[in-house]
Amino acid sequence: MWYKILINIIDKPFAAFRQLRENYEENEFYKYPWLWLLLIYSLLVIPTYYIMLPQMKQFAPQIARDTAEKVSVRGRDVDEGEILGGIVKGFNIQGALMPINVLFAVLLVAVFLWVYLYFFSYNLTFGKIWVIVMLAYFTQTAGGIVNSIFHIVSEYKFMNSLQDFRSSTIGFQLLLNKETTLPFLYNFLAVNNVLALWNTVILAIGLSVMGKKDFSKTLAMIFIPWLILSAGLALLMNLGV
C-alpha cells in the first residue's frame, strides 16, 4: 500500500490520502515505514549534494577570508587556514547528516501543525499529522533533485557565491533580473518556488482529507504561516545566514 500512496502523492494526492484514511489505524502507528521513507529520501538527495559539492567548495576560500577579516576587526588573531579547513569539513559533514536534517525538518513541521491546527478544531492526532508531513516531504525531495539538476545542466551559470545555490531554484525569481531586483523579493520568490508551493498544497490536501475538512479553508490556514516562514527565510538569506 505504501509505495502506491507515495507514487500517487505527486499526481493523485486526494486519492492517495483517501486510501491512507481508509487504512490508517492509530494503534498500528509503529508499523508505518518511517525509516524506509527516510532512507528513500536520503538516497535521492545525498548523491546530488555530493555531485555539487566540488562546486560549492570553490567558494570556501572566499568565505574563510571574509570570516577572518570580520574576526580580525574585533582584535582577535585567527588562522585563515584553520577556518578554511573547518568550512570544508562542514560541507562534508552536512551531506552525511542529511537524513537527520530531513527527520528534524519533518518533526518540526509536524509539531507546529499539531499545535496550530488544534486551535481550529481539527482533532488530528500527532501520528496522523506525522504521516501526512512525511509523505508530503516527497515533493520537497523531488524539488531538491530538480534544483540540483538545474544547477548541473546550466553549468552553474550565475553561481558567484554559495548564497546563489539557495536562491537559484525553479521559481518565479527566474523571471526577474537579479541585478535590478530587491534582494529580499528575489529570495522570497526563490523560497516560494514551484515545488515548495506544491508541497504546501499537498499538506493541505492531506490535512483536509484525513481531518475531513474543507480543502480551500485548510489551504488558507496553512498558507498564511508558510508565507510568514518563507519571508523569514528570505530575510535570513538576504543577511547571508
N, C-alpha and C positions, 0 to 999 in steps of 0.2 A: 504493500500500500504506500509506503513512504516514498519510494522512488517515483511513483506515479504522481503523487502530490507535489513533489519537488519540481518535476518537469512541468506540471500544469500551472505552477505558480506564475510562470512567465506569460503564458498565452490564455490560460483559463483559470484565473485566480478565484473567481466566485465559485466555480465548480470544485476547485481544489479544497477550498476551506469548508464548503458544504460537506464534502466527503470526510474531511477531518472532524467536523462537528458530529457527524453521524457515528463515527468510530471512536471518538475520544472517550476515554474512561479515566477519571481523575485518580482512581486508586491504582492505576497502572502507569502512573506518571514516570516511574523509574525505568520503564521498559522502552521509552522513546529514545531513538538512537542519537542522542546529542553528540556523543564522541564521533560517530560516523559523519554527521553533518559537519562538525568542526574539522575533521580530517579532510573531507572533500573540499571545504572552503580553503583550507591551508594549502592543499596540494595544487589548487588552481591559482592561488595568489603568490605563494612563495617563489616559484620559478620565475615569474615575470618580474618580481622585485630584484632578484639576483641578476637577471639579464640586464636590467637598467643600472645596477649598482656601479659598474665601472664609470658610467657617465656621471653619476652623482658624485663619485669620489673626486672627479676633476675639480669640483668646487670646494673641496675640503681645504686646500692651502689658503684660499682667499678668506674662508670663514675663520681659519686659525689666525691669519694676520689681523683681521678685524677684531677678533676677540682679544688678541694680545694688546692691540692698541687701546681698546677700552679699559683693559685691566691696568695697563701702564699709566694711563691718565690718573688713576687713583693712587699712584705712587707705589705700586707693587711690582716686583720683578717676576717675570714669567718666562717660561721656556716655550717658544713657539712650536718647537718640535714635539714637546710633550702634548701640547694642545692638539696638534695635528694627529698624533697617534691616538689620542682619546676620541677624536671625531671619527676617524676611520674605524676604530673598534666599535664605536656606537652604531655606525652603519651596518656592520656585520651582525651585531647582536640584535638590532631591530628586526632583521629578517628572521632570525631564529625565534624571536618572541612573538611573531605574528599570530600563532594560534592563541596565545594568552591575550593578545590585543583584541582579537575577534571575540573571545569569550567575555572579556571585560566590557567591550562595546555593547554586546547583546545584553549582558546583565544590567548595564547602566540604563539602557533604553527600556528594558522590561520593568525595572523597579520604578522608573519615572512614570511610565504609562499605568502601572498598577496603582500608584498613589494618585496620579492625575485623574484617571477615569473613575476613581472611587467617588469623587465629588459630583460626577454626572450619573450616578446610579447605574453603572454598567454591570456591577456584580460579577465581574470576571475574576476567576482565581488567578493567582500568580502563575500557576502551572500552565494555564491556557494562554496567558499573555506571553510567557516564555516560548511556547510552541510557535505562536504567531510571529514573534520577533525573529526567532531563529530561522524560520522558513523564509521570511521576508528578506533576511540578510543575503539570501542567494542573489538578489538583484544588485546588492552592493558589491558582492564578489564579482559578478559579471561586469559591473561598472568599472571596477579596478582593472580587470583584464582588458576591457575595451580601451581605457585610457592608456594603459601600458602599450598596447598595440599601436595606438595613435602616436605615441611618442616615438616608437621604433620606426614605424612606416614613414613618419615625417622627418626621420633622421635628426630628431631632437632640434627641430627648427625653432628659433627664438628662445632656446633654453640657455639663458645667460646667467642664471643663478639657480640655487637649489629651490628657492621660493617659486620659480617658474614651473617646477614639477607639480606643485599643488594647484596652481591656477590654470594649468593647461589641461582642462577636461573637455569632454564633449558637451559643451554647454553653450548658453546664449552669448557668453562673452566673446565667442569666436566671431560674432557678427560686428564687433566693435574694434576700433583701433586702440590697442593697449597704450600707446604713447600719448594719446589725447583723451583717454577716458580716466575719470577719477579712480584711483587705485581701489578704494572701498567698493565702488559699484562694480568694477571689473571682478574683484574677488568674490563679491556676493553672488554674481551671476555664475561664477565658476563653481562655487559651492552648490548652487541650485542647478546643477547640470541635469540632463535629461534622465539619467538612470537614478539619480538621487531623488528626483521628484517622483519617479515611478515607484521607488521603494516606499515613499510616503503613501502613495495611493494603495500599494499592496498591503501596507499596515492597516490602512483604513478599511479595506475590504475584509481583511482577516478579523479585525475587531468587530465590525458590523455584523458579519456572518456568525461568528462564534458567540457574540453578545446579543444576537437577534435585535439589532438596532438599525436605524435608517443610515444608509451609506453616506449620503450627502452631508448629514449632520455630523457623522463621525469624522469625515474627511475635514470638515471645517474646524472641528475641535482639535485635531492633532496638527493641522496645517499652521495654526497660529503659533504654538510653541516651536514648531520647526522653523518658521520664519525668524523668530527671536534667536533661536540657536544658531541658525545659519548667518545671521547678522553678527553674532558674537564671534563665530569662526572667521568670518571675513575681516572683522576688526583685528583679530589676532594675526591673521595673515598679513594685513596691512602694516602691522607693527613688527613683522618679521619674526613672529614667535613660531 
